[in-house]
């Protein structure tokens, strides 16, 4: 199977500005168009290991991140997101093209892929046990997720937990882990071998650094996982690492609060969420030190079956 | 009947769903993107399902269509709920509540309502009762969405509806009409005639809809007298499905042109039949075409309107954007305003909109 890394930089740019770069992320085929050189370079780093689909077939999502010409090319250059002739979002400074691309990929999934209950959460797996980390921003979800996948956990997703209606399994959609502000340095110190794209300052989420997903997680993106636990992380200065059980009813409501399409799905969403809450243990998790957190999660994953 | 190759892919499939059997994956990709832009993904799902073709759709596009099924049932649930809230809000008034357009198609279970997505509910009430209706809606949480005093005056004095109202909690919009064309338009279909012919929606106590002729004609007016064609193809498909469903009932075709004449709607009827045939291949009996010809424009204007409408009715997708598409859209925008009011009034209105009304630059949102 060809991966994006098989393309030389010039070929990659030609695909992006021509027929589109067809990248498979989990169950989704994306066709990315762009005329922004640094986005091409960023994709070459972050998406090197992803399957490259044949050009011109069916794509689930079309992402066109273009830099408008004219005066805008020189005066406060921008990147804008176009979808089939429409511009659903305001343009951003061109320096933010890479994080913009990630946000748009998330938006495409959460806006369309209603074959899944979609929860705003990171998902990791070890020993066949999937752990969901739902989280409002600022709870330390991405930091914890990045640390776990740098210590041998498989990354299913940093942003979108996909729970398939048909069987209640977690479907991986591994993509770069988006770290913000201080967590970038924290993870660099914790896992010096982690590969980052360029760090972008001044986005609406502050400074953003995208960490490349482990190659093994990308190769195993076709393997769905049984949900095992739902953990609500909360980083707290000086707190010892501590799991505290959450009742099932409370678990249900908290996951519903974090689901993008729960209301839209109606009875279907209720059934899928009820199944998820039924088969997963629920915890809140306070922590301050990543090493302590790793030990708690390894215990949660248990022994290899 | 063979389907002209020159038509956009989506239009060809709407005319003849069997066309999908010959599509490769790249064409499926294009079809779904055109359908998404025309807001017709769900209609596509039901169209293929009803034609027994869903199983023949390749896995990836079929999955997209199935995703929209879930969104569509959410929409259908929302419409029923919203209509029930409106019925409840107006219950004490003893005003006959007539649903228009999408809301009527959906509540009456018409083919035109199958998979049709829309954002606001339109109702028709007698003009002398407008104040009471508006007050009752306000008591139940709807508020006027237009705060600009000019907009308020524009709607209340000149238009056929009061300013759109939006529910403060649910965010759903309702358009309260007292007529189907503006007070200031040259053609003024008598709303009393429409209301007198209205029929109850089966199984929905307290709800009425326009009679078949009037429903078809209103749909035609809405499409061909308006200045915006963002939903042009969807609205044309409404007309197509109304024509197929009502046309199967005795008396529908025979009475259509006379009714259009009684309502001063000969012109929109003419356009509707013309472009239904040209775009969607709708079977219209020849004698009805002949009867409607009386309402048509002269040959010169007809060629001009062909040039304009045939450019704006295809899906608004870059793959269908021919030359002059934007110019046609602009010309029809001006025409839409022209039809709304006399020239001097129009000039004043456009001046006000361009230079005096506050700018709304805050469109779009962030991820």
Interface residues (C-beta under 8 A of the other chain):
Chain A: X29 X56 X57 X58 X59 X60 X62 X84 X85 X86 X87 X88 X89 X90 X100 X103 X104 X106 X107 X112 X113 X114 X115 X204 X263 X264 X265 X266 X268
Chain B: X25 X26 X28 X29 X33 X36 X37 X58 X60 X61 X63 X64 X66 X67 X68 X70 X71 X73 X74 X77 X316 X317 X318 X321 X364 X365 X366 X367
